């Protein structure tokens, strides 16, 4: 209750700013979005609204949803799905997911190449880890275990060294520029394109967040919990 009262106090203070962005904007984001999608947007935001201090928190999608529900952050960039009843959300980016293996792996993956191999992924709660396990199940592939890492750099390094396979957004690979150190296998079907959503608590609005939202590219389809 105390945490919620503090969050309401912050929201009330923001509402008295007369629409001028200033103060603090607390954002949560997946690491992939922070590394590959947000730098240019946040630089533009800072150039336009220098009175706003942005606090950026990275976490898994599950961890971000918990923070958002508690009021620890004002909004979060998370991979779909986002619970419709719990949050307002808008699609912002589309990520193409890519299976990566060591550079000396076959040019085309075969199920038998992945059977019994280790999966390199973030800890439980990561949306892309969930998608990877769903894809493996759909393909009838049984991994031998999971190597949990804390960053995409560590993930790509482990895969490059032959520790196993992983799924990463194509945008992250473009940022890291890992060259021939890993082999890429684009996923198909529903796993080929995953939307990143901007989620906020129902009805929540602030001048700071609305100013950022106006700078985001967005997608043609605008999905909000309030619209049903």
C-alpha positions as a Python dict, from the first residue, in 0.01 Angstrom:
ca = {
    (1, 'X'): (0, 0, 0),
    (2, 'X'): (286, 238, 84),
    (3, 'X'): (448, 177, -256),
    (4, 'X'): (116, 243, -432),
    (5, 'X'): (63, 565, -232),
    (6, 'X'): (410, 684, -331),
    (7, 'X'): (335, 603, -696),
    (8, 'X'): (7, 796, -676),
    (9, 'X'): (190, 1089, -518),
    (10, 'X'): (436, 1095, -808),
    (11, 'X'): (150, 1077, -1059),
    (12, 'X'): (-26, 1367, -887),
    (13, 'X'): (292, 1578, -898),
    (14, 'X'): (331, 1503, -1270),
    (15, 'X'): (-31, 1603, -1333),
    (16, 'X'): (45, 1950, -1191),
    (17, 'X'): (325, 2018, -1440),
    (18, 'X'): (82, 2190, -1679),
    (19, 'X'): (182, 1966, -1967),
    (20, 'X'): (550, 2066, -1970),
    (21, 'X'): (783, 1760, -1962),
    (22, 'X'): (1023, 1781, -1669),
    (23, 'X'): (1131, 1576, -1372),
    (24, 'X'): (1189, 1201, -1400),
    (25, 'X'): (1067, 944, -1654),
    (26, 'X'): (1111, 586, -1536),
    (27, 'X'): (1123, 338, -1823),
    (28, 'X'): (1160, -38, -1823),
    (29, 'X'): (1289, -225, -2125),
    (30, 'X'): (1419, -557, -2245),
    (31, 'X'): (1795, -552, -2305),
    (32, 'X'): (1753, -606, -2679),
    (33, 'X'): (1531, -299, -2711),
    (34, 'X'): (1767, -90, -2499),
    (35, 'X'): (2065, -186, -2714),
    (36, 'X'): (1921, -180, -3064),
    (37, 'X'): (1609, 37, -3069),
    (38, 'X'): (1615, 307, -2803),
    (39, 'X'): (1951, 489, -2822),
    (40, 'X'): (1859, 722, -3111),
    (41, 'X'): (1508, 779, -2973),
    (42, 'X'): (1634, 865, -2625),
    (43, 'X'): (1900, 1096, -2770),
    (44, 'X'): (1626, 1281, -2962),
    (45, 'X'): (1408, 1292, -2649),
    (46, 'X'): (1692, 1437, -2440),
    (47, 'X'): (1765, 1700, -2705),
    (48, 'X'): (1403, 1815, -2700),
    (49, 'X'): (1325, 1774, -2330),
    (50, 'X'): (1647, 1837, -2140),
    (51, 'X'): (1455, 1899, -1815),
    (52, 'X'): (1353, 1532, -1802),
    (53, 'X'): (1587, 1279, -1643),
    (54, 'X'): (1530, 930, -1786),
    (55, 'X'): (1588, 631, -1558),
    (56, 'X'): (1619, 321, -1778),
    (57, 'X'): (1577, -20, -1613),
    (58, 'X'): (1650, -343, -1806),
    (59, 'X'): (1486, -671, -1708),
    (60, 'X'): (1311, -973, -1854),
    (61, 'X'): (958, -923, -1987),
    (62, 'X'): (818, -1096, -1679),
    (63, 'X'): (1022, -880, -1444),
    (64, 'X'): (916, -564, -1625),
    (65, 'X'): (548, -653, -1596),
    (66, 'X'): (589, -697, -1221),
    (67, 'X'): (766, -360, -1189),
    (68, 'X'): (499, -189, -1396),
    (69, 'X'): (217, -339, -1191),
    (70, 'X'): (382, -216, -868),
    (71, 'X'): (427, 135, -1007),
    (72, 'X'): (808, 116, -995),
    (73, 'X'): (824, 229, -1358),
    (74, 'X'): (598, 448, -1571),
    (75, 'X'): (601, 233, -1885),
    (76, 'X'): (779, -70, -2027),
    (77, 'X'): (894, -197, -2365),
    (78, 'X'): (808, -568, -2366),
    (79, 'X'): (756, -842, -2622),
    (80, 'X'): (400, -953, -2684),
    (81, 'X'): (175, -1089, -2550),
    (82, 'X'): (87, -826, -2288),
    (83, 'X'): (-212, -903, -2062),
    (84, 'X'): (-500, -709, -2215),
    (85, 'X'): (-696, -648, -1896),
    (86, 'X'): (-398, -541, -1688),
    (87, 'X'): (-225, -285, -1910),
    (88, 'X'): (-278, -38, -2190),
    (89, 'X'): (-38, -126, -2471),
    (90, 'X'): (61, -11, -2816),
    (91, 'X'): (278, -195, -3072),
    (92, 'X'): (599, -4, -3141),
    (93, 'X'): (858, -227, -3312),
    (94, 'X'): (861, -558, -3498),
    (95, 'X'): (1155, -789, -3423),
    (96, 'X'): (1265, -1068, -3657),
    (97, 'X'): (1387, -1360, -3448),
    (98, 'X'): (1694, -1552, -3563),
    (99, 'X'): (1829, -1886, -3444),
    (100, 'X'): (2208, -1865, -3415),
    (101, 'X'): (2466, -2140, -3395),
    (102, 'X'): (2848, -2151, -3406),
    (103, 'X'): (3013, -2028, -3725),
    (104, 'X'): (3115, -2382, -3827),
    (105, 'X'): (2755, -2512, -3806),
    (106, 'X'): (2580, -2640, -4123),
    (107, 'X'): (2451, -2370, -4359),
    (108, 'X'): (2095, -2501, -4312),
    (109, 'X'): (1982, -2627, -3973),
    (110, 'X'): (1841, -2975, -3931),
    (111, 'X'): (1642, -3095, -3634),
    (112, 'X'): (1902, -3361, -3561),
    (113, 'X'): (2170, -3090, -3534),
    (114, 'X'): (1980, -2930, -3245),
    (115, 'X'): (1859, -3246, -3070),
    (116, 'X'): (2044, -3292, -2744),
    (117, 'X'): (2226, -2959, -2775),
    (118, 'X'): (2237, -2686, -2510),
    (119, 'X'): (2020, -2376, -2545),
    (120, 'X'): (2181, -2045, -2446),
    (121, 'X'): (1922, -1800, -2312),
    (122, 'X'): (1834, -1544, -2049),
    (123, 'X'): (1682, -1652, -1718),
    (124, 'X'): (1318, -1755, -1679),
    (125, 'X'): (1080, -1470, -1755),
    (126, 'X'): (1248, -1376, -2083),
    (127, 'X'): (989, -1358, -2362),
    (128, 'X'): (1234, -1469, -2631),
    (129, 'X'): (1337, -1770, -2422),
    (130, 'X'): (970, -1867, -2406),
    (131, 'X'): (937, -1830, -2782),
    (132, 'X'): (1246, -2044, -2833),
    (133, 'X'): (1109, -2327, -2619),
    (134, 'X'): (773, -2307, -2800),
    (135, 'X'): (953, -2326, -3136),
    (136, 'X'): (1165, -2623, -3022),
    (137, 'X'): (851, -2805, -2909),
    (138, 'X'): (679, -2731, -3239),
    (139, 'X'): (981, -2863, -3430),
    (140, 'X'): (1002, -3176, -3215),
    (141, 'X'): (1350, -3084, -3090),
    (142, 'X'): (1459, -3188, -2742),
    (143, 'X'): (1751, -2981, -2603),
    (144, 'X'): (1970, -3126, -2330),
    (145, 'X'): (1954, -2820, -2109),
    (146, 'X'): (1977, -2443, -2085),
    (147, 'X'): (2279, -2223, -2019),
    (148, 'X'): (2149, -1904, -1855),
    (149, 'X'): (2342, -1583, -1929),
    (150, 'X'): (2295, -1219, -1838),
    (151, 'X'): (2357, -1034, -2165),
    (152, 'X'): (2340, -1071, -2541),
    (153, 'X'): (2716, -1026, -2567),
    (154, 'X'): (2765, -1326, -2338),
    (155, 'X'): (2499, -1519, -2528),
    (156, 'X'): (2659, -1459, -2867),
    (157, 'X'): (3007, -1533, -2729),
    (158, 'X'): (2888, -1867, -2584),
    (159, 'X'): (2723, -1963, -2913),
    (160, 'X'): (3034, -1861, -3110),
    (161, 'X'): (3246, -2080, -2883),
    (162, 'X'): (3023, -2380, -2955),
    (163, 'X'): (2838, -2393, -2623),
    (164, 'X'): (2497, -2425, -2791),
    (165, 'X'): (2226, -2244, -2987),
    (166, 'X'): (2022, -1932, -2908),
    (167, 'X'): (1745, -1712, -3043),
    (168, 'X'): (1810, -1337, -3072),
    (169, 'X'): (1643, -1045, -3251),
    (170, 'X'): (1802, -962, -3586),
    (171, 'X'): (1836, -599, -3471),
    (172, 'X'): (2074, -709, -3193),
    (173, 'X'): (2295, -899, -3437),
    (174, 'X'): (2312, -589, -3656),
    (175, 'X'): (2428, -387, -3355),
    (176, 'X'): (2689, -637, -3236),
    (177, 'X'): (2827, -708, -3586),
    (178, 'X'): (2941, -1060, -3504),
    (179, 'X'): (3021, -1140, -3869),
    (180, 'X'): (3101, -1505, -3945),
    (181, 'X'): (3140, -1599, -3579),
    (182, 'X'): (2782, -1728, -3570),
    (183, 'X'): (2555, -1895, -3824),
    (184, 'X'): (2207, -1742, -3868),
    (185, 'X'): (1884, -1933, -3929),
    (186, 'X'): (1576, -1704, -3958),
    (187, 'X'): (1271, -1849, -3786),
    (188, 'X'): (948, -1886, -3981),
    (189, 'X'): (575, -1867, -3912),
    (190, 'X'): (449, -1690, -3602),
    (191, 'X'): (801, -1674, -3457),
    (192, 'X'): (945, -1479, -3752),
    (193, 'X'): (810, -1141, -3639),
    (194, 'X'): (743, -1055, -3275),
    (195, 'X'): (604, -715, -3179),
    (196, 'X'): (752, -504, -2902),
    (197, 'X'): (479, -321, -2713),
    (198, 'X'): (485, -4, -2504),
    (199, 'X'): (285, -99, -2194),
    (200, 'X'): (153, 127, -1920),
    (201, 'X'): (-98, 97, -1638),
    (202, 'X'): (-461, 149, -1751),
    (203, 'X'): (-542, 516, -1785),
    (204, 'X'): (-194, 631, -1683),
    (205, 'X'): (-68, 942, -1858),
    (206, 'X'): (203, 1202, -1793),
    (207, 'X'): (359, 1482, -1993),
    (208, 'X'): (696, 1305, -1979),
    (209, 'X'): (566, 973, -2111),
    (210, 'X'): (334, 1130, -2368),
    (211, 'X'): (626, 1329, -2510),
    (212, 'X'): (827, 1008, -2552),
    (213, 'X'): (529, 825, -2702),
    (214, 'X'): (504, 1096, -2969),
    (215, 'X'): (862, 1019, -3078),
    (216, 'X'): (809, 645, -3112),
    (217, 'X'): (754, 501, -3460),
    (218, 'X'): (458, 277, -3375),
    (219, 'X'): (274, 39, -3602),
    (220, 'X'): (-42, 82, -3803),
    (221, 'X'): (-245, -125, -3556),
    (222, 'X'): (-301, 53, -3226),
    (223, 'X'): (-407, -189, -2954),
    (224, 'X'): (-527, -63, -2616),
    (225, 'X'): (-677, -253, -2327),
    (226, 'X'): (-941, 18, -2295),
    (227, 'X'): (-1066, -48, -2646),
    (228, 'X'): (-1141, -410, -2567),
}
